[in-house]
């Protein structure tokens, strides 16, 4: 497979997953405000900075000069075309990558992603958002899930499909860890930690579609340690970090043909290391280390995996050339910036 095709499939998948996860995060935080005590609800209404920090968007948002209230942040994360990580930009970038890889994806996949983009940028989507926020976010999630289902049922499960899985599960693991970190900081800032803690951690489970999984696994009231254990260490919950890393490891080994216990490139090495840590950790170990520090460590490792995939399969260093060192330091973030720049140019050409 050509590296440019693998690149397009990988980022197409990441952007679709990112759009869904952004919708989940904004929706759950909006819904959580309805259950919070009045004082805490008003604080969250006027200060959505923890959400921005958890998403890594605080600096970009500060540069926009807007207030940090709920509606301003929501519009920024959903509809801001100049912001490369908004949902509208994610759909645009996913569509552009799908167009680039058009011969390598099924016709149904292209139709779904094109239809999703056209719907989101239409007046109809804006009307749904103004009328019912919950319905709007549900439609975004359904759009993403329908695309994933169509992909699994209509595309040949070869190397291209595996790159799609890599993009999906790296993005999903990253967002799950960020949701956990965000709620941890919100609860710490709350005045009435007992009631707020239960509501906020319940919101975490809803954002990851894991409320029923939690009830089946623990048959207990919502507790932070158990929620964290489920979403970090579960081998069966589809949005847990461990489950996602196992899928990343599986896809990498299908692509390279290397069995577990061995590695032939940094991506397999970093993934194996993180998977081993998650498999042989207990929740007591994570809390002893500090939840925020543990999540930060996981996010850095996920970044390393993404960068290693890029260096190994998308833009490998040229051995023996003077640019090897700079190629090794070229990150997935820089690749993402290139994708985002292309998205911004596309918006400019359309406007």
NUVO-410676 format. One line per field, with one value per residue (C-alpha): residue number from 1; x, y, z. Coordinates in nm, 3 decimals, always signed. Example, Ala and Ser with C-alpha at 12.3 -4.5 7.8 and 13.67 -1.06 7.14 Angstrom:
n	c(1, 2);
px	c(+1.230, +1.367);
py	c(-0.450, -0.106);
pz	c(+0.780, +0.714);
end
This chain:
n	c(1, 2, 3, 4, 5, 6, 7, 8, 9, 10, 11, 12, 13, 14, 15, 16, 17, 18, 19, 20, 21, 22, 23, 24, 25, 26, 27, 28, 29, 30, 31, 32, 33, 34, 35, 36, 37, 38, 39, 40, 41, 42, 43, 44, 45, 46, 47, 48, 49, 50, 51, 52, 53, 54, 55, 56, 57, 58, 59, 60, 61, 62, 63, 64, 65, 66, 67, 68, 69, 70, 71, 72, 73, 74, 75, 76, 77, 78, 79, 80, 81, 82, 83, 84, 85, 86, 87, 88, 89, 90, 91, 92, 93, 94, 95, 96, 97, 98, 99, 100, 101, 102, 103, 104, 105, 106, 107, 108, 109, 110, 111, 112, 113, 114, 115, 116, 117, 118, 119, 120, 121, 122, 123, 124, 125, 126, 127, 128, 129, 130, 131, 132, 133, 134, 135, 136, 137, 138, 139, 140, 141, 142, 143, 144, 145, 146, 147, 148, 149, 150, 151, 152, 153, 154, 155, 156, 157, 158, 159, 160, 161, 162, 163, 164, 165, 166, 167, 168, 169, 170, 171, 172, 173, 174, 175, 176, 177, 178, 179, 180, 181, 182, 183, 184, 185, 186, 187, 188, 189, 190, 191, 192, 193, 194, 195, 196, 197, 198, 199, 200, 201, 202, 203, 204, 205, 206, 207, 208, 209, 210, 211, 212, 213, 214, 215, 216, 217, 218, 219, 220, 221, 222, 223, 224, 225, 226, 227, 228, 229, 230, 231, 232, 233, 234, 235, 236, 237, 238, 239, 240, 241, 242, 243, 244, 245, 246, 247, 248, 249, 250, 251, 252, 253, 254, 255, 256, 257, 258, 259, 260, 261, 262, 263, 264, 265, 266, 267, 268, 269, 270, 271, 272, 273, 274, 275, 276, 277, 278, 279, 280, 281, 282, 283, 284, 285, 286, 287, 288, 289, 290, 291, 292, 293, 294, 295, 296, 297, 298, 299, 300, 301, 302, 303, 304, 305, 306, 307, 308, 309, 310, 311, 312, 313, 314, 315, 316, 317, 318, 319, 320, 321, 322, 323, 324, 325, 326, 327, 328, 329, 330, 331, 332, 333, 334, 335, 336, 337, 338, 339, 340, 341, 342, 343, 344, 345, 346, 347, 348, 349, 350, 351);
px	c(+0.000, +0.123, +0.217, -0.001, -0.304, -0.225, -0.189, -0.526, -0.707, -0.544, -0.640, -0.984, -1.057, -0.904, -1.106, -1.436, -1.364, -1.256, -1.582, -1.782, -1.578, -1.607, -1.983, -1.984, -1.779, -1.983, -2.313, -2.229, -2.103, -2.418, -2.640, -2.442, -2.525, -2.893, -2.817, -2.565, -2.656, -2.741, -2.416, -2.198, -2.414, -2.368, -1.994, -1.976, -2.205, -1.968, -1.639, -1.575, -1.199, -1.150, -1.304, -1.071, -0.767, -0.858, -0.885, -0.562, -0.752, -0.702, -0.429, -0.614, -0.930, -0.753, -0.615, -0.972, -1.046, -1.383, -1.527, -1.510, -1.884, -2.067, -2.219, -1.901, -1.692, -1.959, -1.973, -1.594, -1.571, -1.857, -1.883, -1.560, -1.430, -1.101, -1.031, -0.880, -1.011, -1.375, -1.633, -1.702, -1.329, -1.302, -1.580, -1.418, -1.075, -1.222, -1.404, -1.092, -0.888, -1.166, -1.164, -0.786, -0.823, -1.141, -1.020, -0.925, -1.250, -1.596, -1.857, -2.080, -1.806, -1.759, -2.133, -2.170, -1.884, -1.984, -2.347, -2.236, -2.028, -2.306, -2.559, -2.342, -2.272, -2.638, -2.904, -3.089, -2.813, -2.811, -3.188, -3.161, -2.893, -3.104, -3.413, -3.267, -2.901, -2.940, -3.089, -2.812, -2.535, -2.711, -2.715, -2.342, -2.270, -2.496, -2.324, -1.985, -2.109, -2.284, -1.961, -1.771, -2.033, -2.030, -1.651, -1.644, -1.909, -1.815, -1.436, -1.184, -1.014, -0.662, -0.387, -0.604, -0.869, -0.601, -0.480, -0.838, -0.847, -0.519, -0.655, -0.984, -0.840, -0.556, -0.804, -1.051, -0.792, -0.668, -1.016, -1.115, -0.808, -0.882, -1.241, -1.119, -0.865, -1.119, -1.372, -1.097, -1.018, -1.384, -1.456, -1.151, -1.279, -1.635, -1.765, -1.993, -1.762, -1.986, -2.286, -2.087, -1.846, -2.121, -2.287, -1.965, -1.834, -2.174, -2.135, -1.799, -1.965, -2.236, -1.982, -1.812, -2.138, -2.026, -2.303, -2.456, -2.112, -2.030, -2.351, -2.287, -1.925, -1.960, -2.331, -2.248, -2.296, -2.076, -1.731, -1.437, -1.190, -1.420, -1.504, -1.134, -1.060, -1.330, -1.222, -0.849, -0.796, -1.097, -1.018, -1.380, -1.523, -1.481, -1.385, -1.144, -0.783, -0.658, -0.907, -0.803, -0.432, -0.489, -0.659, -0.373, -0.125, -0.327, -0.347, +0.023, +0.110, -0.127, +0.040, +0.395, +0.331, +0.523, +0.396, +0.348, +0.659, +0.867, +0.887, +1.043, +0.971, +0.920, +0.541, +0.520, +0.769, +0.585, +0.246, +0.373, +0.520, +0.197, -0.013, +0.207, +0.171, -0.208, -0.234, -0.020, -0.148, -0.418, -0.625, -0.446, -0.118, -0.263, -0.405, -0.083, +0.106, -0.157, -0.445, -0.351, +0.013, -0.085, -0.321, -0.063, +0.185, -0.064, -0.131, +0.241, +0.278, -0.014, +0.155, +0.475, +0.280, +0.120, +0.455, +0.615, +0.339, +0.401, +0.780, +0.747, +0.474, +0.399, +0.730, +1.020, +1.365, +1.612, +1.901, +2.242, +2.112, +2.176, +1.805, +1.767, +1.775, +1.514, +1.297, +1.309, +1.198, +0.910, +0.598, +0.246, +0.150, +0.335, +0.154, -0.173, -0.084, -0.031, -0.371, -0.525, -0.360, -0.513, -0.851, -0.819, -0.726, -1.030, -1.258, -1.102, -1.158, -1.521, -1.594);
py	c(+0.000, +0.350, +0.554, +0.846, +0.613, +0.475, +0.833, +0.936, +0.633, +0.680, +1.048, +0.999, +0.757, +0.978, +1.281, +1.089, +0.948, +1.291, +1.448, +1.185, +1.222, +1.601, +1.563, +1.322, +1.554, +1.867, +1.679, +1.514, +1.836, +2.016, +1.740, +1.724, +2.087, +1.993, +1.756, +1.967, +2.185, +2.539, +2.702, +2.439, +2.450, +2.826, +2.792, +2.536, +2.749, +3.044, +2.853, +2.574, +2.611, +2.255, +2.115, +2.326, +2.222, +1.853, +1.879, +2.074, +2.365, +2.627, +2.820, +2.823, +2.938, +3.211, +3.345, +3.383, +3.636, +3.485, +3.437, +3.092, +3.044, +2.734, +2.868, +3.040, +2.729, +2.507, +2.716, +2.716, +2.337, +2.270, +2.535, +2.739, +2.685, +2.860, +2.617, +2.295, +2.070, +2.180, +1.924, +2.104, +2.104, +1.736, +1.642, +1.853, +1.696, +1.344, +1.405, +1.541, +1.238, +1.006, +1.183, +1.134, +0.762, +0.724, +0.422, +0.236, +0.272, +0.140, +0.350, +0.325, +0.469, +0.768, +0.830, +0.820, +1.056, +1.295, +1.289, +1.356, +1.653, +1.802, +1.756, +1.915, +2.221, +2.262, +2.487, +2.175, +2.079, +2.429, +2.414, +2.084, +2.234, +2.540, +2.326, +2.039, +2.009, +1.649, +1.538, +1.719, +1.541, +1.208, +1.253, +1.326, +1.010, +0.806, +0.947, +0.832, +0.492, +0.434, +0.515, +0.265, -0.003, +0.058, +0.044, -0.290, -0.445, -0.310, -0.269, -0.547, -0.618, -0.576, -0.328, -0.027, -0.138, -0.188, +0.171, +0.284, +0.085, +0.242, +0.593, +0.513, +0.350, +0.595, +0.881, +0.697, +0.608, +0.966, +1.113, +0.860, +0.951, +1.322, +1.284, +1.112, +1.386, +1.663, +1.522, +1.471, +1.844, +1.952, +1.743, +1.883, +2.237, +2.164, +2.295, +1.998, +1.719, +1.430, +1.505, +1.660, +1.368, +1.112, +1.318, +1.398, +1.041, +0.919, +1.167, +1.010, +0.671, +0.814, +0.991, +0.656, +0.458, +0.253, +0.305, -0.041, -0.202, -0.045, -0.175, -0.526, -0.526, -0.378, -0.375, -0.077, +0.296, +0.507, +0.540, +0.728, +0.442, +0.189, +0.420, +0.481, +0.109, +0.032, +0.299, +0.252, -0.118, -0.311, -0.560, -0.578, -0.223, -0.087, +0.263, +0.169, +0.266, -0.091, -0.224, +0.046, -0.022, -0.395, -0.317, -0.087, -0.362, -0.617, -0.394, -0.314, -0.682, -0.770, -0.504, -0.615, -0.989, -0.991, -1.200, -1.067, -1.070, -0.930, -0.596, -0.468, -0.095, +0.173, +0.172, -0.194, -0.137, +0.161, -0.008, -0.325, -0.127, +0.064, -0.250, -0.433, -0.148, -0.150, -0.530, -0.557, -0.250, -0.230, +0.074, +0.103, +0.144, +0.425, +0.618, +0.569, +0.726, +1.001, +0.986, +1.302, +1.199, +0.849, +0.982, +1.234, +0.948, +0.749, +1.047, +1.097, +0.729, +0.750, +1.049, +0.844, +0.562, +0.802, +0.957, +0.615, +0.502, +0.815, +0.761, +0.390, +0.382, +0.734, +0.917, +0.688, +0.846, +0.818, +0.614, +0.762, +1.107, +1.420, +1.464, +1.146, +1.326, +1.579, +1.303, +1.114, +1.425, +1.491, +1.411, +1.302, +1.648, +1.805, +1.570, +1.667, +2.032, +1.962, +1.796, +2.093, +2.343, +2.159, +2.179, +2.553, +2.603, +2.398, +2.624, +2.931, +2.796, +2.719, +3.058);
pz	c(+0.000, -0.084, +0.221, +0.108, +0.097, +0.443, +0.566, +0.425, +0.568, +0.908, +0.935, +0.786, +1.068, +1.336, +1.231, +1.224, +1.571, +1.695, +1.580, +1.766, +2.083, +2.080, +2.047, +2.341, +2.562, +2.490, +2.521, +2.852, +3.007, +2.896, +3.036, +3.362, +3.434, +3.466, +3.754, +3.944, +4.244, +4.137, +4.250, +4.084, +3.772, +3.744, +3.789, +3.510, +3.290, +3.315, +3.312, +3.063, +3.088, +3.229, +2.909, +2.696, +2.902, +2.884, +2.505, +2.475, +2.319, +2.592, +2.410, +2.077, +2.251, +2.447, +2.118, +1.990, +2.265, +2.361, +2.707, +2.863, +2.906, +2.787, +2.464, +2.347, +2.404, +2.247, +1.931, +1.914, +1.944, +1.705, +1.435, +1.427, +1.074, +1.147, +1.431, +1.289, +1.568, +1.568, +1.462, +1.137, +1.055, +1.151, +0.909, +0.639, +0.693, +0.708, +0.380, +0.212, +0.323, +0.204, -0.134, -0.157, -0.082, -0.289, -0.495, -0.175, +0.020, -0.063, -0.238, +0.069, +0.289, +0.060, +0.040, +0.418, +0.495, +0.217, +0.332, +0.691, +0.589, +0.377, +0.657, +0.923, +0.708, +0.611, +0.759, +0.867, +1.112, +1.256, +1.297, +1.487, +1.713, +1.792, +1.858, +2.059, +2.157, +2.273, +1.941, +1.754, +1.942, +1.906, +1.529, +1.522, +1.722, +1.497, +1.187, +1.318, +1.430, +1.099, +0.917, +1.131, +1.071, +0.696, +0.699, +0.880, +0.656, +0.313, +0.306, +0.257, +0.589, +0.460, +0.534, +0.455, +0.702, +0.968, +0.925, +0.976, +1.301, +1.412, +1.365, +1.537, +1.846, +1.903, +1.893, +2.116, +2.379, +2.387, +2.434, +2.703, +2.906, +2.859, +2.977, +3.294, +3.358, +3.299, +3.547, +3.804, +3.794, +3.795, +4.105, +4.282, +4.229, +4.348, +4.682, +4.756, +4.646, +4.755, +4.535, +4.251, +4.248, +4.189, +3.916, +3.733, +3.733, +3.616, +3.330, +3.246, +3.209, +2.985, +2.765, +2.703, +2.667, +2.966, +3.223, +3.174, +3.156, +3.494, +3.651, +3.522, +3.635, +3.984, +4.082, +4.301, +4.333, +4.111, +4.266, +4.110, +4.159, +3.993, +3.702, +3.646, +3.665, +3.409, +3.159, +3.194, +3.264, +3.129, +2.853, +2.735, +2.738, +2.381, +2.496, +2.771, +2.716, +2.755, +2.500, +2.251, +2.302, +2.251, +1.919, +1.818, +1.901, +1.704, +1.395, +1.402, +1.416, +1.133, +0.919, +0.998, +1.049, +1.378, +1.668, +2.019, +2.231, +1.945, +1.766, +1.446, +1.475, +1.744, +1.702, +1.804, +2.085, +2.238, +2.203, +2.368, +2.656, +2.721, +2.689, +2.940, +3.188, +3.154, +3.173, +3.486, +3.671, +3.935, +4.016, +4.350, +4.163, +3.951, +4.246, +4.441, +4.152, +4.118, +3.872, +3.683, +3.651, +3.540, +3.273, +3.158, +3.123, +2.914, +2.687, +2.627, +2.541, +2.298, +2.136, +2.104, +1.938, +1.691, +1.607, +1.567, +1.328, +1.123, +1.116, +1.036, +0.772, +0.650, +0.627, +0.729, +0.773, +0.487, +0.624, +0.555, +0.475, +0.676, +0.735, +0.940, +1.272, +1.171, +1.025, +1.354, +1.538, +1.298, +1.497, +1.438, +1.561, +1.270, +1.032, +1.192, +1.142, +0.773, +0.756, +0.937, +0.707, +0.413, +0.581, +0.631, +0.266, +0.167, +0.375, +0.216, -0.133, -0.055, +0.101);
end
